[in-house]
């Protein structure tokens, strides 16, 4: 009997999922609302009772922590976790006010309020959603079949097509994960690394997130020893070719091999921080090889940029690697008469003013 009961429960869950999957348009609308709020600088505020309280905390944790990809934290709060606020408000104002009063304190126009209620009739959830609308927040409701009073009081209503409370709660977790997945894919601020200087592995995670979001990733590389106007112009031109720019930076050993004794003037740790601070740059990867084929092969950027001096047909060592995975090579304009070598030569040559 135990095996049959488990099978029956699982099969009922499968049927409910299939019914939900038959028309996921409401979930898609909810995802659009949540993504719009986060991209617009707002936050997600979530609340519910009992199992729905746990779902609220689950979803908020996925956003402030992470869901599937490495990304920055997203602003979300569950109104179910502050026991002092919950008990004080319940004691002083009544349990129906435990979410509304917190929402009025924390919510702002441009935020989104997600109320979760299996019946759709939880008074404290309904009062908080009403307050959210008054504040100018977008409102989303997750319920079971029918939706209760909640269905008419939210901008987007998502119903699980069953009246079985346990199954409704299970599918609410699934819906929450769908929203988290949409945020992973579509929220631009999610994909900014905490520091622009990243390892190749970290750059790979960023690349995967940017690819999932449909963004074009551009790569360029160099020594960037003494940063000058030509470097800045090249980086701006590279960034204009796509949505994201990863810069490969030769480490100190490879710069010495390529440029000779006395180079680099600036160590890689400082060069990387300086390049990463420039507005066009999303990430910097320091690589030890003389040429960046290994890094390019791992990241597979959509566009690989070289200086215009390579446009005359001289060999590009990494071109075959780029074309093998379907990327393309573009050439960046040069600022005439500007180079690190020229700057170093000028510094080494006494000027007439110095002689005087």
N, C-alpha and C positions, 0 to 999 in steps of 0.2 A: 504493500500500500504506500509506503514511503516513496519508493521509486516512481510509482504512478502519479503520486501527488506532485512530486518535483517535475516530472515530465509535463503534467497538465499545466503547472504554473509557467514553465518555460515556454510552452507552446502558446499559451494565452499572451505572453509577452511578445512573442514573435508576431502573432496576429495584430496586436496593437501597434507594433512598430511598422508593419506593412501598411496598415491603414494610415498611419501618420506619414509614411513615405509616399503614399499615393498622391498626396497633395501637400508638399512642404512649403507652399507659398507664404503661409502665415509666419513660419519660422524665418523665411528669407526676408520678409518685411521687418520682423523684429531685429534681425541681424543688421539690416540697413539703418535702422534707428540707432542701434547701439554703436555701430561704426561711425555714423555721423556725429554722434555726441562726443565720442572720444577724439575724433579728428578735429572737432570744433573746440577742443579744450575743455570739454565737460567731463563728468564722471558718472559712474554707474552706482546706483543705490538700490540694494536688494533686501527684501524682507518677506517673512512668512512664519508660520507657527509649526512647532513640532518637527516632523520630517521636512517640511518646507523651510524651516529655519536652518536645518542642516544643509539643504540644497542651496540656500542663500549664501551660507558661509563657504560651501564648496566652490560655487561660481566665483565669488569674490577672491578666494585664494588662488584660483587658476589665473586671474587677471593680475593681481598684485605680485604673484610669483611667476609661474609660467604654465603654459598648456603643453604644446608640442615642441615649440622652437625656442631657441635662446633669443631673448629680446629684452627690451627695457620693461620695467613694471608699468602697468596700466592702472589708472585711478578707479578703484572700486571699494565699496564698503558695505558690509552686511549690518543691518540695524538690529541684529539678534545676539550680539556678542557682549555688549556692555551690561553686565548684570546690575551694576549700580544704577545706571540710567533706567533699565527696564523695571527694576523693583521700585525705584523712587517714583517714576511716572505712574506706574500701576497703582501704587499706594496713594499718591496725592491726587491723581486725575482719573484713574480708572484704566483697566487693561485695554480698553478700546483705543486709548491714546498713546500706547507705548511706541508705535511706529510713527504716527503722525507728528508727535512733538519733536522727535529726533529729526524727522525729515524737514520740518520747518526750520530747524536750527542749521542743518547741513546742506539742504538742497538749494539749488540755484537754477534760474532759467538757463537752458542749454544742457543740463544734466538729464539723465534718464532714470526713471524709477521703475523697477521690476517687482511687481507684487505676485507672490506665489500662494495659491490656495486651491487645494484639490476640489473643494466644493464650489469655490467662487463666491462664497458668502461669508467669509471671515470678516467680522466688523472692523477689526483693527487694520486689516489689509485694505479694506474698502475706504476707510477714512484717510489712510495715508495716501492712497492713489488720488483721492479727491484733492488733498492738500498739494500733491505734486502738480496736478493740473493748474491749480490756483497760482502756484509759483512759476509757471511757465515751463515745467519739465515735460519731456516726452514720457508717456506711460505705456508699459507693457504688462500684460497679465498672463500668467500661466495657470491653467485650470484643468479639470477633467471634463468629461462629456457634458455638454449643456452650458457650462460656464457660469451659471448662477447670476447674481447681480453684477459681478465683476465684468462680464462680457460687454456690458453697455457702458462701462465707465473708463475704458482705456483706449489709447490710440491704436494699439495692436493687441489682439487677443489670440493666444495660441492654446488650443484645446487638445488634450490627449483623448482619443476616441474610445473611452471606456469609463465605467463608473466604479471600477475596482480601485480603491484607494492605493493599495500597494503598487499596482501597475502604473497608476498615474504618477506616483512619486518616482518610480524607476524611469519613466519616460521624461519626466521633468529634468532628471540628470542628463539624459541624452540631449534634450533641447538646449540645456545649458552648455553642453559640450559643443553643440553646433554653433552657438553664439561665440564661444571662445575660439573655435576654429576660424570663424569669419574675421574675428579681431586679429588673430595671428596672421592672416593672409592680407588684410586690407588696411590695417592701421599703420600709417607711415611712421609715426613716432615710436612704434614698437621696435623698429629695426635699427635704432641708433645704438651703437655699442657704448658702454659706460666710458671707455677710453678709445679714441680713434686708432691707437697703436695696438694691433691684435696679432695673435699667433695665426699661422696658416690654418689650423683647425678651427679657430674662432671665426676667421674669415670665411671658411667653408660653411659654417652654420648661418652666417649672415647672407652669404650667397644663396643658400637654399631658401631662406625666408624671402629674399628679394625676388627670386625666381617665382616662388609660389604667389607672390603679389603681382606678378606680371611686369616687373620692372626690368629695364635694360641696364646691365652692369658693364661698366667700362673699366679697363685696366690700362695703366701706363706705368713705366718704371724708369729708374735712373739712380744716380749717386746723390744728387741734390746736396752737394757738399757746401758750397757757399750759396745760399738761396738768393736768387736775383729776379729781376723783372721778367726775364725770359721764361724762367720756371713757372712763375705765376700765370703768365699768358698761356703757356702750354697746358697747365692744369685746368684753367678756365675753358679752354677749347675742348679738352678731353671731356670735361663734365657736361658740356653742351651736347655731346653725342649720345647721352643716355640719362638714366635716372639716378644712378649711383656710380661713384668713382672709387676704385681701389688703387692705391699707389704702391708699387713694389719698390723697395729701397735696398740697394746693395749694402751688405754689412761691411765692416771696416776691412776685413781680410780681402774681400773681392775688390773693393775700391783700390787697395794697394796693388793688387795684381793688375788691375786695369789702368791705373793712373800713375803708378810708380811710387817710389819712396817719398815720404812727406805727405802723402794723402791717405786718408782724408784729413782735412783741416779740422773738421767738426766730427766728433764721434757719432756712431749710428744712433745711440739712444737719444741724443739731442737733435740730430737731423730728423728722426722720426717724429719727435714731439712737435717740432717746428712745422713740418709738412702737414701733420695731422691737424694743426690749429688753423690751417687755411680753409676758407669757406667752401671751395669746391670739393674738398676731400671728405669722403665718408669713412675710409679706413686705410691704414698703412700697415703693410706687411714687410718685415725685414727678412731678406733671403740671403743665404751664404754663397750661392753659386755665382759665377760670372754673368750668366744669362738666365732669364727667369722661366725656362721651359717647365721645370718641375712645378712651380707655383701656378703657372698658367694652366697646366694640365689638370691640377687638382681643383682649381676654381672654375675653369671654363668660362671666362668672361665673354659676353656677347661681342664686345669690341675691344681690340688690342690696338693701342696707339703708339706710334713711333714718330720721331722728329722728321721734319720735312727733308732732311738730308738723305733719308733712306728712299725718298720717292724717285731718285734717279736710277734705281735698279740695283743698288748694292744689296748684298745678301742680308736677310733678316733671319737670324738663327731660329727664332721661335715661330716664324710664319707657318711652317708645316704643322706644328702642334696646334695652332689656332684653327687652321683650315680643316684639320682632321676631325674636329668635333663640331664643325659648322659655324665657327666664329668668323669675324672679318677683321681685316687690318685697315686702320685709317692713319693718315699722316697729319701731324700737328704743325702749325706755322711756327717759324723761328723769328726771334727778335734779333736782327742783324747786329753784329759787333758786340754781343753780350755773351759771356761765358765765364765759368768759374776760372778756367785757365787764364783768360785775359785779366780777370780781376786780381788773381794772384800775381801775375806779371807786373801789373800796375803798382801793386803794393810793394813789390820788391825793387822797383825802379825809383830812385830819388827824383822828386819833382823840382822844377826850377824854384818854386816857392820855398821848398825845403832847403835848397842850396843857398838861397838868399838869406 
